[in-house]
Amino acid sequence: MRFTLVILGLLFTATVSILSAVGQSQAISSKDPIAVPESLKNFSGMMIGKLLERDIERGSFTVEVQYVARVWENNKAPEPRDAVGKVMRVEGISGKWLDQLLLIRPGETVEFEAQHRGGDSLRFPGEWLKKVPPFDAAEHPVPPSGFRGFAGEVTGTILEKRVESRELVLKIDSVNKEYDRNKAKEPQSVVDKPIVLAGFWAAMSDAFDPLKPGDKIRAGVLHRVPQSDHFTVVEFAEKVEFAEKKVE
């Protein structure tokens, strides 16, 4: 009898230990993260990917990158898109961001900011980490190569308004003007194609609030980082009103 109780006690302790470990570190894949390759060294931007493993105790997670959502101006990585398809470890999650990480289960999709500051892993700088719907390439427009580096004025129709990130998906109806700093080789290549227009903060916030899908707008557009797929609104954004002509 005593021997049976001892065995049961050991089994109970082992079970508790296993459950505790699962709570701290969960995984759905045996894929090992790679060391940051040369093409991604000194990366700075945002990524989207499938969460494979999270380690709350260490403040890290492993992700299979599906899309490079943003490339910041301070990025020094020569080929940011090389991250797509790679399994990478992200470290440095702490404070309130650990609470966010707890809400994302392995197998779900995470959008996060990341930097490379040396070593084999990416670092989380503490700006953006959240669960998002499964990645769908159709929801992340890629601009034509001939439109990268554009600076100028466009007219377009709003396909989607993203309130949390304060950005628009805008189908370009026409390219009206090129600014002196324009570097796009084929500006007209974007006509009838969608782009992501971000940057509706601070002075541009008031212009963003009343807009809705279906509205036609004119806006100043700048592609600050040609390696990135998103554009920044500059100088102005205004709804285009079409007045009905009166028949005399």
Contacts in CASP RR format, 6 or more apart in sequence:
PFRMAT RR
TARGET T0000
AUTHOR 0000-0000-0000
METHOD contacts of the structure
MODEL  1
MRFTLVILGLLFTATVSILSAVGQSQAISSKDPIAVPESLKNFSGMMIGK
LLERDIERGSFTVEVQYVARVWENNKAPEPRDAVGKVMRVEGISGKWLDQ
LLLIRPGETVEFEAQHRGGDSLRFPGEWLKKVPPFDAAEHPVPPSGFRGF
AGEVTGTILEKRVESRELVLKIDSVNKEYDRNKAKEPQSVVDKPIVLAGF
WAAMSDAFDPLKPGDKIRAGVLHRVPQSDHFTVVEFAEKVEFAEKKVE
23 56 0 8 1.000
24 55 0 8 1.000
24 56 0 8 1.000
24 57 0 8 1.000
25 53 0 8 1.000
25 54 0 8 1.000
25 55 0 8 1.000
25 56 0 8 1.000
25 57 0 8 1.000
25 58 0 8 1.000
26 53 0 8 1.000
26 54 0 8 1.000
26 105 0 8 1.000
26 106 0 8 1.000
27 52 0 8 1.000
27 53 0 8 1.000
27 62 0 8 1.000
27 106 0 8 1.000
28 52 0 8 1.000
28 53 0 8 1.000
28 106 0 8 1.000
28 107 0 8 1.000
29 52 0 8 1.000
29 53 0 8 1.000
29 62 0 8 1.000
29 64 0 8 1.000
29 87 0 8 1.000
29 106 0 8 1.000
31 52 0 8 1.000
31 62 0 8 1.000
31 64 0 8 1.000
31 87 0 8 1.000
32 87 0 8 1.000
33 62 0 8 1.000
33 87 0 8 1.000
33 88 0 8 1.000
33 89 0 8 1.000
33 121 0 8 1.000
34 86 0 8 1.000
34 87 0 8 1.000
34 88 0 8 1.000
35 119 0 8 1.000
35 120 0 8 1.000
35 121 0 8 1.000
36 43 0 8 1.000
36 88 0 8 1.000
36 116 0 8 1.000
36 118 0 8 1.000
36 119 0 8 1.000
36 120 0 8 1.000
36 121 0 8 1.000
36 122 0 8 1.000
37 82 0 8 1.000
37 86 0 8 1.000
38 78 0 8 1.000
39 77 0 8 1.000
39 78 0 8 1.000
39 79 0 8 1.000
39 82 0 8 1.000
40 77 0 8 1.000
40 79 0 8 1.000
40 80 0 8 1.000
40 82 0 8 1.000
40 83 0 8 1.000
40 116 0 8 1.000
41 76 0 8 1.000
41 77 0 8 1.000
41 116 0 8 1.000
41 118 0 8 1.000
42 75 0 8 1.000
42 76 0 8 1.000
42 77 0 8 1.000
42 116 0 8 1.000
42 117 0 8 1.000
42 118 0 8 1.000
43 75 0 8 1.000
43 76 0 8 1.000
43 77 0 8 1.000
43 80 0 8 1.000
43 83 0 8 1.000
43 114 0 8 1.000
43 115 0 8 1.000
43 116 0 8 1.000
43 122 0 8 1.000
44 71 0 8 1.000
44 72 0 8 1.000
44 74 0 8 1.000
44 75 0 8 1.000
44 76 0 8 1.000
44 77 0 8 1.000
44 114 0 8 1.000
44 115 0 8 1.000
44 116 0 8 1.000
45 68 0 8 1.000
45 69 0 8 1.000
45 70 0 8 1.000
45 71 0 8 1.000
45 72 0 8 1.000
45 75 0 8 1.000
45 80 0 8 1.000
45 113 0 8 1.000
45 114 0 8 1.000
45 115 0 8 1.000
46 68 0 8 1.000
46 69 0 8 1.000
46 70 0 8 1.000
46 111 0 8 1.000
46 112 0 8 1.000
46 113 0 8 1.000
46 114 0 8 1.000
46 128 0 8 1.000
47 63 0 8 1.000
47 65 0 8 1.000
47 67 0 8 1.000
47 68 0 8 1.000
47 69 0 8 1.000
47 83 0 8 1.000
47 111 0 8 1.000
47 112 0 8 1.000
47 114 0 8 1.000
48 65 0 8 1.000
48 66 0 8 1.000
48 67 0 8 1.000
48 69 0 8 1.000
48 109 0 8 1.000
48 110 0 8 1.000
48 111 0 8 1.000
48 132 0 8 1.000
48 135 0 8 1.000
48 140 0 8 1.000
49 63 0 8 1.000
49 64 0 8 1.000
49 65 0 8 1.000
49 66 0 8 1.000
49 67 0 8 1.000
49 109 0 8 1.000
49 110 0 8 1.000
49 111 0 8 1.000
49 135 0 8 1.000
50 63 0 8 1.000
50 64 0 8 1.000
50 66 0 8 1.000
50 107 0 8 1.000
50 108 0 8 1.000
50 109 0 8 1.000
50 110 0 8 1.000
50 135 0 8 1.000
51 61 0 8 1.000
51 62 0 8 1.000
51 63 0 8 1.000
51 104 0 8 1.000
51 105 0 8 1.000
51 106 0 8 1.000
51 107 0 8 1.000
51 108 0 8 1.000
51 109 0 8 1.000
51 110 0 8 1.000
52 61 0 8 1.000
52 62 0 8 1.000
52 63 0 8 1.000
52 64 0 8 1.000
52 87 0 8 1.000
52 106 0 8 1.000
52 107 0 8 1.000
53 61 0 8 1.000
53 62 0 8 1.000
53 106 0 8 1.000
54 60 0 8 1.000
54 61 0 8 1.000
54 62 0 8 1.000
54 101 0 8 1.000
54 104 0 8 1.000
54 106 0 8 1.000
55 61 0 8 1.000
56 98 0 8 1.000
56 101 0 8 1.000
56 102 0 8 1.000
58 91 0 8 1.000
59 91 0 8 1.000
59 92 0 8 1.000
59 93 0 8 1.000
59 94 0 8 1.000
59 98 0 8 1.000
59 101 0 8 1.000
60 89 0 8 1.000
60 90 0 8 1.000
60 91 0 8 1.000
60 92 0 8 1.000
60 93 0 8 1.000
60 121 0 8 1.000
61 89 0 8 1.000
61 90 0 8 1.000
61 93 0 8 1.000
61 101 0 8 1.000
61 110 0 8 1.000
62 87 0 8 1.000
62 88 0 8 1.000
62 89 0 8 1.000
62 90 0 8 1.000
63 87 0 8 1.000
63 88 0 8 1.000
63 90 0 8 1.000
63 110 0 8 1.000
63 112 0 8 1.000
64 85 0 8 1.000
64 86 0 8 1.000
64 87 0 8 1.000
65 83 0 8 1.000
65 84 0 8 1.000
65 85 0 8 1.000
65 86 0 8 1.000
65 87 0 8 1.000
65 88 0 8 1.000
66 84 0 8 1.000
66 85 0 8 1.000
66 109 0 8 1.000
66 135 0 8 1.000
67 84 0 8 1.000
67 135 0 8 1.000
67 137 0 8 1.000
67 140 0 8 1.000
68 80 0 8 1.000
68 81 0 8 1.000
68 83 0 8 1.000
68 84 0 8 1.000
68 228 0 8 1.000
68 229 0 8 1.000
69 111 0 8 1.000
69 140 0 8 1.000
69 229 0 8 1.000
69 230 0 8 1.000
70 113 0 8 1.000
70 228 0 8 1.000
70 229 0 8 1.000
70 230 0 8 1.000
71 80 0 8 1.000
71 225 0 8 1.000
71 227 0 8 1.000
71 228 0 8 1.000
72 225 0 8 1.000
72 228 0 8 1.000
73 224 0 8 1.000
73 225 0 8 1.000
75 225 0 8 1.000
75 227 0 8 1.000
77 116 0 8 1.000
80 227 0 8 1.000
80 228 0 8 1.000
81 227 0 8 1.000
88 121 0 8 1.000
88 122 0 8 1.000
89 120 0 8 1.000
89 121 0 8 1.000
89 122 0 8 1.000
90 112 0 8 1.000
90 114 0 8 1.000
90 121 0 8 1.000
90 122 0 8 1.000
90 123 0 8 1.000
90 124 0 8 1.000
91 121 0 8 1.000
91 122 0 8 1.000
91 123 0 8 1.000
91 124 0 8 1.000
92 123 0 8 1.000
92 124 0 8 1.000
93 101 0 8 1.000
93 124 0 8 1.000
93 126 0 8 1.000
93 129 0 8 1.000
97 124 0 8 1.000
97 126 0 8 1.000
97 129 0 8 1.000
100 129 0 8 1.000
100 130 0 8 1.000
100 131 0 8 1.000
101 129 0 8 1.000
103 131 0 8 1.000
104 110 0 8 1.000
104 131 0 8 1.000
108 131 0 8 1.000
109 131 0 8 1.000
109 132 0 8 1.000
109 133 0 8 1.000
109 134 0 8 1.000
109 135 0 8 1.000
110 129 0 8 1.000
110 130 0 8 1.000
110 131 0 8 1.000
110 132 0 8 1.000
111 128 0 8 1.000
111 129 0 8 1.000
111 130 0 8 1.000
111 131 0 8 1.000
111 132 0 8 1.000
112 124 0 8 1.000
112 128 0 8 1.000
112 129 0 8 1.000
112 130 0 8 1.000
113 124 0 8 1.000
113 125 0 8 1.000
113 126 0 8 1.000
113 127 0 8 1.000
113 128 0 8 1.000
113 129 0 8 1.000
114 122 0 8 1.000
114 123 0 8 1.000
114 124 0 8 1.000
114 125 0 8 1.000
115 122 0 8 1.000
115 123 0 8 1.000
115 124 0 8 1.000
115 125 0 8 1.000
116 122 0 8 1.000
116 123 0 8 1.000
117 123 0 8 1.000
140 196 0 8 1.000
140 229 0 8 1.000
141 169 0 8 1.000
141 193 0 8 1.000
141 194 0 8 1.000
141 195 0 8 1.000
141 196 0 8 1.000
141 229 0 8 1.000
142 229 0 8 1.000
143 190 0 8 1.000
143 193 0 8 1.000
143 195 0 8 1.000
143 223 0 8 1.000
143 229 0 8 1.000
143 231 0 8 1.000
144 186 0 8 1.000
144 189 0 8 1.000
144 190 0 8 1.000
144 193 0 8 1.000
145 189 0 8 1.000
146 184 0 8 1.000
146 185 0 8 1.000
146 186 0 8 1.000
146 187 0 8 1.000
146 189 0 8 1.000
146 190 0 8 1.000
147 184 0 8 1.000
147 186 0 8 1.000
147 187 0 8 1.000
147 189 0 8 1.000
147 190 0 8 1.000
147 195 0 8 1.000
147 223 0 8 1.000
148 183 0 8 1.000
148 184 0 8 1.000
148 223 0 8 1.000
148 226 0 8 1.000
149 182 0 8 1.000
149 183 0 8 1.000
149 184 0 8 1.000
149 223 0 8 1.000
149 226 0 8 1.000
150 175 0 8 1.000
150 178 0 8 1.000
150 182 0 8 1.000
150 183 0 8 1.000
150 184 0 8 1.000
150 187 0 8 1.000
150 190 0 8 1.000
150 221 0 8 1.000
150 222 0 8 1.000
150 223 0 8 1.000
150 231 0 8 1.000
151 178 0 8 1.000
151 179 0 8 1.000
151 180 0 8 1.000
151 181 0 8 1.000
151 182 0 8 1.000
151 183 0 8 1.000
151 184 0 8 1.000
151 221 0 8 1.000
151 222 0 8 1.000
151 223 0 8 1.000
151 234 0 8 1.000
152 175 0 8 1.000
152 176 0 8 1.000
152 177 0 8 1.000
152 178 0 8 1.000
152 179 0 8 1.000
152 182 0 8 1.000
152 220 0 8 1.000
152 221 0 8 1.000
152 222 0 8 1.000
153 175 0 8 1.000
153 176 0 8 1.000
153 177 0 8 1.000
153 179 0 8 1.000
153 218 0 8 1.000
153 219 0 8 1.000
153 220 0 8 1.000
153 221 0 8 1.000
154 170 0 8 1.000
154 172 0 8 1.000
154 173 0 8 1.000
154 174 0 8 1.000
154 175 0 8 1.000
154 176 0 8 1.000
154 190 0 8 1.000
154 218 0 8 1.000
154 219 0 8 1.000
154 220 0 8 1.000
154 221 0 8 1.000
155 172 0 8 1.000
155 173 0 8 1.000
155 174 0 8 1.000
155 176 0 8 1.000
155 216 0 8 1.000
155 217 0 8 1.000
155 218 0 8 1.000
155 240 0 8 1.000
156 170 0 8 1.000
156 171 0 8 1.000
156 172 0 8 1.000
156 173 0 8 1.000
156 174 0 8 1.000
156 216 0 8 1.000
156 217 0 8 1.000
156 218 0 8 1.000
156 219 0 8 1.000
157 170 0 8 1.000
157 171 0 8 1.000
157 173 0 8 1.000
157 214 0 8 1.000
157 215 0 8 1.000
157 216 0 8 1.000
157 217 0 8 1.000
158 168 0 8 1.000
158 169 0 8 1.000
158 170 0 8 1.000
158 211 0 8 1.000
158 212 0 8 1.000
158 213 0 8 1.000
158 214 0 8 1.000
158 215 0 8 1.000
158 216 0 8 1.000
158 217 0 8 1.000
159 168 0 8 1.000
159 169 0 8 1.000
159 170 0 8 1.000
159 171 0 8 1.000
159 194 0 8 1.000
159 213 0 8 1.000
159 214 0 8 1.000
160 168 0 8 1.000
160 169 0 8 1.000
160 213 0 8 1.000
161 168 0 8 1.000
161 211 0 8 1.000
161 212 0 8 1.000
161 213 0 8 1.000
162 168 0 8 1.000
162 169 0 8 1.000
165 198 0 8 1.000
166 198 0 8 1.000
166 199 0 8 1.000
166 200 0 8 1.000
166 201 0 8 1.000
166 205 0 8 1.000
166 208 0 8 1.000
167 196 0 8 1.000
167 197 0 8 1.000
167 198 0 8 1.000
167 199 0 8 1.000
167 200 0 8 1.000
167 230 0 8 1.000
168 196 0 8 1.000
168 197 0 8 1.000
168 200 0 8 1.000
168 208 0 8 1.000
168 211 0 8 1.000
169 194 0 8 1.000
169 195 0 8 1.000
169 196 0 8 1.000
169 197 0 8 1.000
170 194 0 8 1.000
170 195 0 8 1.000
170 196 0 8 1.000
170 197 0 8 1.000
170 217 0 8 1.000
170 219 0 8 1.000
171 192 0 8 1.000
171 193 0 8 1.000
171 194 0 8 1.000
172 190 0 8 1.000
172 191 0 8 1.000
172 192 0 8 1.000
172 193 0 8 1.000
172 194 0 8 1.000
172 195 0 8 1.000
173 191 0 8 1.000
173 192 0 8 1.000
173 216 0 8 1.000
174 191 0 8 1.000
175 187 0 8 1.000
175 188 0 8 1.000
175 190 0 8 1.000
175 191 0 8 1.000
176 218 0 8 1.000
178 184 0 8 1.000
178 187 0 8 1.000
179 222 0 8 1.000
181 222 0 8 1.000
183 223 0 8 1.000
183 226 0 8 1.000
184 223 0 8 1.000
195 221 0 8 1.000
195 230 0 8 1.000
195 231 0 8 1.000
196 229 0 8 1.000
196 230 0 8 1.000
196 231 0 8 1.000
197 219 0 8 1.000
197 221 0 8 1.000
197 230 0 8 1.000
197 231 0 8 1.000
197 232 0 8 1.000
197 233 0 8 1.000
198 230 0 8 1.000
198 231 0 8 1.000
198 232 0 8 1.000
198 233 0 8 1.000
199 232 0 8 1.000
199 233 0 8 1.000
200 207 0 8 1.000
200 208 0 8 1.000
200 233 0 8 1.000
200 237 0 8 1.000
204 233 0 8 1.000
204 237 0 8 1.000
207 233 0 8 1.000
207 236 0 8 1.000
207 237 0 8 1.000
207 238 0 8 1.000
208 237 0 8 1.000
210 239 0 8 1.000
211 217 0 8 1.000
211 237 0 8 1.000
211 239 0 8 1.000
215 239 0 8 1.000
216 239 0 8 1.000
216 240 0 8 1.000
216 242 0 8 1.000
217 237 0 8 1.000
217 238 0 8 1.000
217 239 0 8 1.000
217 240 0 8 1.000
218 236 0 8 1.000
218 237 0 8 1.000
218 238 0 8 1.000
218 240 0 8 1.000
219 233 0 8 1.000
219 236 0 8 1.000
219 237 0 8 1.000
219 238 0 8 1.000
220 233 0 8 1.000
220 234 0 8 1.000
220 235 0 8 1.000
220 236 0 8 1.000
220 237 0 8 1.000
221 231 0 8 1.000
221 232 0 8 1.000
221 233 0 8 1.000
221 234 0 8 1.000
222 231 0 8 1.000
222 232 0 8 1.000
222 233 0 8 1.000
222 234 0 8 1.000
223 231 0 8 1.000
223 232 0 8 1.000
224 232 0 8 1.000
END
